[in-house]
Amino acid sequence: MEILYRSLHNLNLSIEDPVRKEIPSDFNSYIAEYIQFAAAENKISRMYSVPDQNTTVMHCIADLSAAVIWQGNSVSDETVLLELSDSIARKLLSVERAVQRRMGHITNVQRGSIVQALILEEGEYRFVIAKVEHSEWYDGENLAKNFGFPGENKRVWKSAVVDLSAEGGGVIHGNIKVFSNTGAQYWTKDFLEVKEANSDRVNTEKVLKVVNQELKRSVKKKSLYDYYNLKNALNHALRSDQMINYPDLVGDLFDTYEPAEPSVHKEDIRRKLLGYADRGEFDTQFHADPDVVKKNSKTKYRVNAYVNLMVEEAQPDRSALIRTNECETGERELIILCDDDNTFDAFNRKNSQEPERGGA
C-alpha cells in the first residue's frame, strides 16, 4: 500500500474550525496503522453508493485525488490539497457540533481527530477518511491543554473507504465501504451524504441464507440436535432490531457452544462462515430486520401419527422449553413447557369437568 497523500486534523467541538496538524516523519507509521486498519484489516463494514457527486465531501475527494493522480501520483504543491482536506474536516466538525447541540442531553459525540489519505494499492486508488480516538491532557509544567494519541490500542471510531477511478482527466467515485462503531447515522447521512447499497432486509436475508446453508452442509447430517440449536440461536440473534456486526454474530454462535456430536467441528464452520465476509455478498454491518426472521423461523416436527409440533426457531433458550425423556419401557417423550392455561387444561385430566370412563 502506497500513501500518496495524508492529512490530520484535530476536532474540538468547542471551536468552529478544525486544527490542521503537521505530521512529522516519525509519526508516519502511526498514521499508516490507522489507514491500514480502515482500508484492509477491518472486517466490519457496510457498502454505500454516491447519489450526488457534487456534495462537499465527495467533490473535495474527487478534486484532491485528481490533483495528485494527474501529477504522476506525486505532490509538488500541497496548497490546494490542504484547502480541500480542510473543507472535509470542517464539514465533519460542523455536523458533529450540530449533533452535539441536538443530542447532548442524551449522549456525547465521541471526541477524536480525522485522518485523510489517498492510497494506491495493486493499481487501484482509494480515498480513506477515518475518525480516530484522541485524548486531552494537561502539561505538568505550564498546565496547557494538549491533544494526544494512545500508544497502544489505537481506536478508529468511524471510517469510509472510497473506491476511485481516474477517467478523462477527472476522478469518479465507486463503492464506499463504511464502518461506524456506534451506528451513528450522521456519519453517512449528514457528513458523507451517501446511500446504502443494500437494505437491512436484503442483508438479513443473505446472512440467514449463507449461515443456514453452511449449517445444513456441515452439521445437519451429523447431528439434528446441534443443527436446530445453532439455527435457533441464529434466528434469535437476528430477531431483534439491533446493529449486527457479522464477525461478532459468528463468534456469538460458536464461542461458548459445545456440540453434542464430536464430529461437528465448530472451528472449521466458524472459519468457513467468516470467509463470506470478504466476498462482498452482503454488508458485514447492518440492522437486523426482524420481519425476515419471523417469516423464516417456523419449523414443523412430526411427533407421531396424530401429533405434529410447530416450533418458533428463535427462542432465547431452546433446551429450557423442550426436553426429552426415554422411559424404561422404551417409549420416548417430549416434555414441553406450557404457559397457556387452555392448552394445558385440554390435556390435563385433573381439571376435566367429567372423569374419563372406561370402555364397556
Number of C-alpha atoms within 10 A of each C-alpha: 14 12 16 17 20 21 20 22 23 22 25 17 19 8 11 12 18 23 16 17 11 10 14 7 8 8 10 12 10 14 17 17 13 22 27 14 16 25 23 10 11 12 19 22 25 22 23 22 17 20 11 12 16 11 15 16 20 21 17 20 29 21 15 22 27 20 21 19 19 13 10 8 18 12 14 8 10 13 9 12 21 16 13 21 24 20 17 24 29 19 18 22 24 19 15 23 19 14 16 17 12 12 12 12 8 7 10 13 14 16 17 25 27 26 23 25 23 25 22 18 10 7 8 12 20 24 26 25 26 27 28 20 19 20 12 11 12 11 9 8 6 7 9 9 11 10 13 14 16 10 7 6 8 15 17 23 18 23 29 26 25 25 16 22 16 16 9 7 9 14 21 19 19 15 15 26 21 27 25 20 15 10 16 11 10 15 21 19 12 15 21 22 19 21 16 17 17 17 16 20 16 17 23 24 17 15 21 18 12 14 20 19 13 15 19 16 13 19 24 17 11 15 17 14 13 19 20 18 19 22 19 22 20 24 23 20 20 24 20 15 12 14 16 21 20 22 18 14 15 17 15 14 18 16 12 8 13 12 18 11 13 10 11 19 13 18 11 10 19 18 11 14 19 17 11 17 17 12 9 10 13 25 30 23 24 24 18 25 21 19 15 19 23 16 8 14 19 14 11 10 11 10 11 8 6 6 9 11 10 11 15 15 22 22 19 13 12 17 11 11 12 13 12 11 11 10 9 7 6 8 8 11 12 11 12 12 11 11 8 8 8 10 10 13 12 10 10 10 12 9 11 11 7 8 9 8 6 5 4 3
